[in-house]
Amino acid sequence: MATTTENLASATKPEYAALIESLNQDLAREYQAIIAYVVYSQTLKGAEYMNIAAELEKHAAEELNHAILIAKQIDYLGGAPTVQPLSVQVTGDSEEMLEADLQNETTTVRNYRERVRQCEQLGEYAMAEVIRQILVNEQEHQIDLATALGIAVPRVGAAA
């Protein structure tokens, strides 16, 4: 395992700085997801959404775990984890809530696929495995949301 000094040294390399920046964007998105799932799980209206509301509560806890794992990776690289979430779409319409969540999860899946590639290119294979496990969970969220909306799971291409 690398020492803290080695971590800080690696963080000064441009490719590591870019990875830290990308992970911080991922962390901000995880914070966004926590907030959205907490709020949406409690404000969804309609009998048809009660099952998904309970599932969203579980998603909130899973997103918190993701945030902790991502913050740990940022710290390992010698970076400082962000404290700012991305903004949450506020709406009183249950379907719009789920659609916003699905769009965010689709972006998250795309970004984590790219993060795995970045990690592997830098030889950070253990970090890539941590992110792969998060990715599996995020794809499950995507499936849950698409199912609740009665639509096909969006296909995810490469990161832009």
C-alpha positions as CSV (number, residue, x, y, z in Angstrom):
1,M,0.0,0.0,0.0
2,A,1.3,3.5,-0.9
3,T,2.2,5.9,1.9
4,T,0.5,9.2,2.3
5,T,3.5,11.0,0.9
6,E,3.4,8.8,-2.2
7,N,-0.4,9.5,-2.5
8,L,0.2,13.3,-2.4
9,A,3.0,13.0,-4.9
10,S,0.8,11.0,-7.3
11,A,-2.0,13.5,-6.9
12,T,0.3,16.2,-8.4
13,K,0.5,14.3,-11.7
14,P,-2.0,15.6,-14.2
15,E,-3.7,12.3,-14.8
16,Y,-4.2,11.8,-11.1
17,A,-5.4,15.3,-10.6
18,A,-8.0,14.6,-13.4
19,L,-9.0,11.4,-11.6
20,I,-9.5,13.3,-8.3
21,E,-11.5,16.0,-10.0
22,S,-13.7,13.3,-11.7
23,L,-14.2,11.4,-8.5
24,N,-15.2,14.7,-6.8
25,Q,-17.8,15.2,-9.5
26,D,-19.0,11.6,-8.8
27,L,-19.1,12.4,-5.0
28,A,-21.2,15.5,-5.6
29,R,-23.6,13.4,-7.7
30,E,-23.8,10.8,-4.8
31,Y,-24.7,13.6,-2.4
32,Q,-27.3,14.7,-4.9
33,A,-28.7,11.2,-5.1
34,I,-28.9,10.9,-1.3
35,I,-30.9,14.1,-1.0
36,A,-33.2,13.2,-3.9
37,Y,-33.9,9.7,-2.6
38,V,-34.6,11.0,0.9
39,V,-37.0,13.7,-0.4
40,Y,-38.6,11.7,-3.2
41,S,-39.2,8.6,-1.0
42,Q,-41.2,10.7,1.4
43,T,-43.1,12.9,-1.1
44,L,-44.1,10.4,-3.9
45,K,-47.9,10.4,-4.1
46,G,-50.2,7.7,-5.4
47,A,-50.8,4.1,-4.6
48,E,-48.9,3.0,-7.7
49,Y,-45.7,4.5,-6.2
50,M,-45.7,3.1,-2.7
51,N,-43.5,0.1,-3.5
52,I,-40.9,2.3,-5.3
53,A,-41.0,4.8,-2.4
54,A,-39.8,2.1,0.0
55,E,-37.2,1.1,-2.5
56,L,-36.0,4.7,-2.8
57,E,-35.4,4.7,1.0
58,K,-33.0,1.8,0.5
59,H,-31.4,3.6,-2.4
60,A,-30.6,6.6,-0.2
61,A,-28.7,4.4,2.2
62,E,-26.8,2.7,-0.7
63,E,-25.9,6.1,-2.1
64,L,-24.5,7.1,1.3
65,N,-22.3,4.1,1.2
66,H,-21.1,5.0,-2.3
67,A,-20.3,8.5,-1.1
68,I,-18.1,7.1,1.7
69,L,-16.3,4.8,-0.7
70,I,-15.7,7.5,-3.2
71,A,-14.5,9.9,-0.5
72,K,-12.1,7.2,0.7
73,Q,-10.7,6.9,-2.9
74,I,-10.2,10.6,-3.2
75,D,-8.4,10.7,0.2
76,Y,-6.2,7.8,-0.9
77,L,-5.1,9.7,-3.9
78,G,-4.3,12.7,-1.7
79,G,-7.2,14.8,-2.7
80,A,-9.9,16.6,-0.6
81,P,-13.4,15.2,-0.9
82,T,-15.9,17.9,-2.0
83,V,-18.7,19.0,0.3
84,Q,-21.0,20.3,-2.3
85,P,-23.8,18.3,-3.8
86,L,-25.2,18.8,-7.3
87,S,-28.6,20.4,-7.3
88,V,-31.7,18.3,-6.9
89,Q,-34.6,18.7,-9.2
90,V,-37.6,19.7,-7.0
91,T,-41.0,18.8,-8.3
92,G,-44.4,17.7,-6.9
93,D,-45.1,15.4,-9.7
94,S,-44.2,11.8,-8.9
95,E,-43.5,10.7,-12.4
96,E,-41.1,13.7,-12.9
97,M,-39.3,12.7,-9.7
98,L,-38.7,9.2,-11.0
99,E,-37.7,10.4,-14.4
100,A,-35.2,12.9,-12.9
101,D,-33.8,10.0,-10.8
102,L,-33.5,7.8,-13.8
103,Q,-31.7,10.4,-15.8
104,N,-29.3,11.0,-12.9
105,E,-28.6,7.3,-12.5
106,T,-28.0,6.9,-16.2
107,T,-25.4,9.7,-16.1
108,T,-23.9,8.1,-13.0
109,V,-23.6,4.7,-14.7
110,R,-21.9,6.3,-17.7
111,N,-19.5,8.3,-15.5
112,Y,-18.6,5.2,-13.4
113,R,-17.8,3.2,-16.5
114,E,-15.4,6.0,-17.5
115,R,-14.0,6.1,-14.0
116,V,-13.2,2.3,-14.2
117,R,-11.3,3.0,-17.5
118,Q,-9.4,5.9,-15.9
119,C,-8.4,3.8,-12.9
120,E,-7.2,0.9,-15.0
121,Q,-5.2,3.2,-17.3
122,L,-3.4,4.5,-14.2
123,G,-2.9,1.0,-12.8
124,E,-5.3,1.7,-9.9
125,Y,-6.9,-1.8,-10.2
126,A,-8.2,-2.0,-6.7
127,M,-9.9,1.4,-7.0
128,A,-11.4,0.2,-10.3
129,E,-12.9,-2.8,-8.5
130,V,-14.4,-0.6,-5.8
131,I,-16.0,1.5,-8.5
132,R,-17.2,-1.6,-10.4
133,Q,-19.1,-2.7,-7.2
134,I,-20.7,0.8,-7.0
135,L,-21.5,0.6,-10.7
136,V,-23.4,-2.7,-10.2
137,N,-25.5,-1.1,-7.6
138,E,-26.2,2.0,-9.7
139,Q,-27.3,-0.2,-12.6
140,E,-29.7,-1.9,-10.2
141,H,-31.1,1.5,-9.2
142,Q,-31.5,2.3,-12.9
143,I,-33.5,-0.9,-13.5
144,D,-35.7,-0.2,-10.4
145,L,-36.5,3.3,-11.7
146,A,-37.2,2.3,-15.3
147,T,-39.4,-0.6,-14.0
148,A,-41.4,1.8,-11.8
149,L,-41.9,4.1,-14.8
150,G,-42.9,1.1,-17.0
151,I,-40.1,1.9,-19.6
152,A,-37.0,0.2,-20.9
153,V,-33.8,0.7,-19.1
154,P,-31.8,3.4,-20.9
155,R,-28.8,2.1,-22.8
156,V,-25.6,3.8,-21.6
157,G,-22.9,4.7,-24.1
158,A,-19.4,6.0,-23.3
159,A,-18.9,9.2,-21.2
160,A,-19.0,12.4,-23.2
